[in-house]
């Protein structure tokens, strides 16, 4: 692309790292509710180093590390120019891969644990898609608050290794979907209370399993639908268990009036990452090899 003029309120940032999220691919496919005007550059979050600033920029200087907050399109490029208000300065002690990925998945995890049900130490949550980045973050953020977690994963090769990985992060229980094909699912809860809150990013039968674990008056929050199958809820779940179904979309919390609140949360999450209290698996790929990264993200390489 041609170079872009840096206007007086603009900041030119040299991108250091940017992730491939499922929502990035959904935007390219044209199935995401928010679509940038075309032609467009992909990527919605990342971390970069300030290269130059416009004459009216007050709070950023060359060499600063910044992330777009709220997330902003166009992060999949070597340099990007946006107004100062887009960028949030972060500590350069932050691991680059966590700085690049903190704004979407970890923030989603933190908000969902806080926004729907009041949870206290000793309470329990249940989730499917537990090996996802959001799932891994929920386990760790819950554990830091003394909240137990029940985790559901797919039946697949390597499921035993996945269970061990989640247990190391702090998961109390990890079940494959086939293990939950029992008459009374709650018999599997030996020393854990019935969950008040559940998280669903899969849909289909996996969402039904989350609902079966919930206690009377519990809430299931859906934030994704990776199986592309609908959520089916029994009549008795509403009448006799009084369950609530909610949805979470991070985009709704990215209004200008919530910027400072979100940035404070991001700083908290980055602090946890620097202290080793928040971890999740990623693979770093050179930007020159982005074709391989995209193929992996699309599942073409296994």
N, C-alpha and C positions, 0 to 999 in steps of 0.2 A: 504494500500500500504506500501511497505517497505520504511524505511527512506532513504533520499537522501543525499549524501555527499555535504557539503557546500564548494565549491571551492573558490579560493582566490578572485574572482570577484563577488561571489554570495552573495545574501541576503536571509536569511530564514525569512519568514513572517507568523505570525499567523493571519489567516483571521478572521475578526470581523463580516463582513456582505458581502453578494454577492446577486445580484438580479437574477430573472428569466426573461429574455427578450424574445420576440418572436423569435429573431434571434438565441438565444441559442437553442430553440426547433427546429428551422429549421436546425441547424447544426447537431443535433442528428438524425433528419429525413433524412439527406443526401441531402437536397434540397438547401442548401446555397452554393454560389459560392466558398467560401473559406472553405476548410475542413482540420482539423488538422490530422496529421498522427495517425493511430490507433495502440494500444489502447490509448484512450484519456480521459481526465477529462473535464467535461462541465464547463460552466461559463466563461464570457468574460470580466467582470468588477467586481469591489468590492473594499473594503478597509480593510487593515490589519495593524498590529503592528509589527515592526521589532523585531525579537527574537534574531537573531545573524547575524554577518556579516563576510565575508572572510577577509583575511589579506590585500588585495589590495583595499578594499572598502574605499572610501575617504569622501563621502558626506552624508552617512547615519549611524545612531547609534541605538543600541537597545532602544526600547521605541518610536521611531519615528512612525508616522502614514504615510502610503503610499498607493497610488493607482497605478495600471498599466496604463501607458500612453506612447505610444498608448495602447489600450486594448490588453490583452493577454489571451490566453486560459488557462484553468485549475484553475479557481477561486473557483469552487465548492469543496473545500477541506479545512480541518482544518488548514493545514500548506502547504506552497508552497515555492519552492526554485527557484529563477530566478536571472539573472545577475542584477547588480546595475542599468544599463542603462534602464531597464524595468520600474523601480519604480520612481514615482514622490512624493516627500515629500509634505504633506499638513498640514494645521493648525489643531491641535488637538481640537480646539474649534468648528470644523465643526460637525454638527449633523451626526451621523454615517450613518443613512439611506440615507442622501443626498450625503455624501462622496462616498458611495457604488454605487450610481446610476448616478453620474454627468457626466460620461465620454461618454455615448452613447446618451441618449435621449436629455438632455438639450443642449449638445454640437451640436447635429444635429439641434435643433431649432435655436440656435444662428447663426450657419453657413448658414442655409437656408435663414434667414432674411438678411444676409449680402452679400451673394455670387452671387445673380442672378439679382436683380433689385435695383437700388439706391432709397431708400425710405426716405422720409422726414417727419417731424412732420406734422400731418394733413392728410397724405396718409392713404390708407386702404388696408388690405389683406383679403382674404377669404380662409377658409380651411374646409375640412371634417375631420372626426375622431377627433373632437375637444376635446373629453373627454380622449383621450390617453395622456400619459405623454408628448409626443412631443407637442400635441395640447395645453395642459394646459400651457406649457412653452412658446409657441409662443404667446399666449394671453398676458402673463405677460411681456415678453421681448419686445413685440411690444408696449404695454401700456407705459413702461418706456421711450420709445422714442417718445411718442405722436402719435403713429400709431394706427388707429382704426382696429377692427377685426370683420368680419362676420363669424359665426361658424355654421356648419352643423352637426347634430347628427342623429343617427338612431331613427326610431319610435320603442319604446320599453317601457316596464313597468319602471316607474321611470324617464321618460324623463323630466318631470316638475322639479324634484329635480336636475337633471343634468343641466338643464338650469340655475337654481338658483345658483348652484355651480360655473358654468362658469362665470356668471354675477359678482359674488363676486370676482373672479380672475381679472376681468376687461374687460370681453367681452362686446362689444357694442351691437351686435345682435346675437341671437342664434335661429336657425330654425331646426325643424325636416324635414326630407326629404319630408314627405307628405304635409307640409305647403308650399313647393316650387313647388307644382304641379299647377302652374298658367301660364297664357298665357305669361305675361311679368314679368319675375322674378325681373327685376330692379325697378319695381313699388314699391317693398317692401323697397327700399332704400330711406328713407325719408330725413335724414340729413347727410348721408354719401356719400363720393365720390365713383365713381366706382373703384373697386380694380385693382391695377396694377399687383398684385402678388397673386397667389393661390397655396395652398398646398394640395396634394392628397395622402392619404395613404390607400384608400379603393378600388378604381377602379369602374367599372360598371356605374350604373346610378348616383351614388354619385359623381364620377369624372365629369360627364356631367353637374351636377349642379354647380360645381365649375367653369367650363368653361363658363357657361351662365352668371355668375356674372362679369367676367373679362371685363375690358374696352378694347377699340381698342389698339392693340399692346401689350396686357398683356401677362403674362407668367404663366403657371402652372407647378409646380415642383412636380414630383411624387417620393415619398420615401418609399412607401409600397404598398401592394395589398391585404389587409386583406380579401376582398370578393372573391379573386381568379377569379374575372371577368375582362375581358379586357376593356381597355379604348377605347370608340368609339367617334370619332370626326367628326362633319359634315364638308363637303367641304366648306361651307360658313364661318366657323370659321377660316379657313386658308386664304381664298381669300378675304373676306370682313372685317373680324375683325383682320387679320394678327396676330393671336395668336401664341405663341411659346410654345412648350412642351419640358420640360427638365427633367432630372433625377438626383437624389442625392443619393450617396452611401458614407457613412462616411469613409469606408475602404480606399477609394481613397485618403483621406486627412491624412492618417496615415503614410505617408512616413517619413523616418528619417529626411529629410530636413525640415519637418513641425512640428517636435516634440515641439520645443520651443514655436511656435505660438499657438499650441493646448493647451499646458500647461498654457500659460498666460490666455487663454480663460477660462480654467477650474478653475483657481484661481479666476477669475472675477465672474464666476457663483457660486462658493462656497461662495464668499463674499456676493453675493446677498441672498443666502440661509441663511447664518448666520444673515443677517439683516432682515430676514422675507419678503424680496421682491420677492422671488422665492419659490413657494410652489407647491406640487403635492401630490396626495393621494397614499399612500403605505400601505402595511400590513407587519408587522414584524412577522416572524415565526421562532421558534427555529430550529437550524440545525438538531437536533435529530428528528424533525417532518417534514423533507423535503418532505416525500411522500405526505402529505397534501398540502404543498405549490405547488408541481408539479401538483397535481390534480386540484387545483384552477387555476393555470396558463393555464392548458389545457382546462378549461371550464367544467370540469367534475362535479363540485359542484355548478353549476349555474353561 
